[in-house]
Amino acid sequence: MRRSGQVRRADARGVEAPGGCEARLSPPRTTRHEAVRVLLAIGGVALSVTLVHWPVLSARALSFDDQPFLVDNPAVRQPSWRSVGQFFGEVLEPSTVQGYYLPLTMTSLMVDYALGGRPDDLRPFHRTNLTLHVLCTVSLLMLLYLLFGQVWPAAFVAVLFGLHPLTVEPVAWVGERKTLLATLFALWSLVLYVRYAQRGSRLGYGGCLAAFVLALLSKPTSTPLPLLLVLLDYWPLRRLSRATLLRTIPFFAVAGLSAVVTLISHARTACVEVPIESGAARLPLLVAYLLSFYAGKIIWPVHLTSVYPIPAALPVTDLLLVIGVVVVLLLSWCRTRAGVVSAACFVAALAPTLGLVRYSWVLASDKYVYLPAVGVCLLLCSLLTHVWSGARAQARTSAYRAVVVAAVIIVGFLAARATRMYLSKWQDTETLYRHMLTHAPASPYVHNNLASLLSDARRYEEALRHARRALELKPGYASAYCNLGIILRELGQPAEALPYLRRALALEPDFALARAQLGLTLLKLERAEEAVEELRAALRITGDRADMWYGLGCALLRQRSPAAAAEAFATAARLDPKLAEARVNLALVLREQGDEEGALRELRAAVLANPNLFEAHYNLGVIHSRRGEVDEAVAALQTALHIRQEQAALELLRGLQERQRRRAGTGAPASPDVQP
């Protein structure tokens, strides 16, 4: 689309000509030498990004959303077509995770679980995340190459994107699979759209629309992508017209449908807040703050964390800065459209997370910039392409290119170093949360999650301090009340724990974990009937959870209902084959019912699931002893005593060894392999 009376000139490749004059882009040449350069660029970029992010494969940290996405998600932990049907079928009220409808992401996590991924072995999840990040980086390279026709500037920008420390969070955070998948499909939608614009292939148009749908099924924050298509048509494709706008109508229709689904599903299962209803005056300041914040992190990525505290009093200076940048961009309009369009792409892609509608307590996060970074990359690639091919004299061109290469190497090295440093914070969960606390010491969510982690590690006194601090910072925090109740019960104060658990349920009646923990606390107080009632109610809320079925089995045993207890333990073992304690208790019930073969089978399975569980080996020894299988009993008891010293096991072992000695006809004294 040209303005009448305006002269335009461009070089043979269709890039922006010197002086800011622009021409419509044509596809890059596909000569053999060009294909070799593209392959070399792709290989170099992919290798660089892989090597720098390689330590993520050994990361063991689990962050906020990893509990519902992986640890406590029975559909993910039971890979099957039924789980896939549940992910895709629950559109307006997803039950596997609260809030978003993201079936493709959940299916992807389920596949990794089927391939061996576990909460205590995250390598399969990180391997997939790293692969997706490399593919996103290569896809960005291809997009920039198609738009600007120069492979090396596109490769330089892509490698800077791939090595940037802001990419650590979506790569190292298991639950952020959604960001990587959505960005990959969004980038491919853009790539196919550019191919369609340059060559007019209907297949490319259909592929572009299909990729957009896949992006939305991964994470609905890719909804603004149709705006990016319009902006690319304006620049650098320079083909914006009524016809091109009409061709984007299907994209806007799909985006609108996705937005409606997201609003409804999030409102039904989590929360949706529209700040404009309660703080319209603060909203422009918040948007300006976030835009300035993200721009600052892109330029100078230091003090990165997953929780950024938002100032209570937002500075007006950020709003003035944003207005100043807008004025500068508008003044640059007469020379080039690159600045305005690139900034518009950045803001449009970032719009769902700018606080206009809130879906989470998180207002600022590194992962939110992953897709919007495309806007920044457009501007940078445009500038590098101009420098790379703009000079007329060969000597000047070589000098300019040398400067560009040197700058990319220096910036890339610094980015890689910062990425490696930040990746070290993701090596285990406690290190990650303590890192978050150094940057957000007043975050109740970090204190609460650290309390839960310390409680699981039986460091109850320290956990108690963080749980109390979480409640000081957020008095109505149901999860912190629940954690405090759990910690007090484990400290031997079940009566003191009850009010906190009941308070958590008063705040959130459908809080399944709090209801289950209330049941376990009642069990500690010998109130088995009430415990069974609460645990059954928790299971009605949350569906199949192995730990809750195990707790119900314990309560039913105390209630003297062995048949129902056996069924509960069997269900727990089926849901979580690694829950060895459920198999041990099931074995004890089977033994009491006279089924010693069944008991032995369950105990052997328990040993395979957890070789360090004392009770599994000890009970194996007891049953083998009663069956007269002395050698097997001795071996089991010796293993049990290597795990933990207990007088009953030691006495039984001594008696069995005495029988072995007599059977062998020797007077040598029996001597167990371990000391009491």
Secondary structure, 3 states (H helix, E strand, C coil): CCCCCCCCCCCCCCCCCHHHCCCCCCCCCCCHHHHHHHHHHHHHHHHHHHHHHHHHHHCCCCCCCHHHHHHCCHHHHCCCHHHHHHHHHCCCCCCCCCCCCCHHHHHHHHHHHHCCCECCECHHHHHHHHHHHHHHHHHHHHHHHHHHCCHHHHHHHHHHHHHCHHHHHHHHCHHHHHHHHHHHHHHHHHHHHHHHHHHCCHHHHHHHHHHHHHHHHHCHHHCCHHHHHHHHHHCCCCCCCHHHHHHCHHHHHHHHHHHHHHHHHHHHHCCCECHHHCCCCHHHHHHHHHHHHHHHHHHCCCCCCCCCCCCCCCCHHHHHHHHHHHHHHHHHHHCCCHHHHHHHHHHHHHHHHCCCCECCCCCCCHHHHCCCHHHHHHHHHHHHHHHHHHCCCHHHHHHHHHHHHHHHHHHHHHHHHHHHHHHHHHCCHHHHHHHHHHHCCCCHHHHHHHHHHHHHCCCHHHHHHHHHHHHHHCCCCHHHHHHHHHHHHHCCCHHHHHHHHHHHHHHCCCCHHHHHHHHHHHHHCCCHHHHHHHHHHHHHHHCCCHHHHHHHHHHHHHCCCHHHHHHHHHHHHHHCCCCHHHHHHHHHHHHHCCCHHHHHHHHHHHHHHCCCCHHHHHHHHHHHHHCCCHHHHHHHHHHHHHHCCCHHHHHHHHHHHHHHHHHHCCCCCCCCCCCC
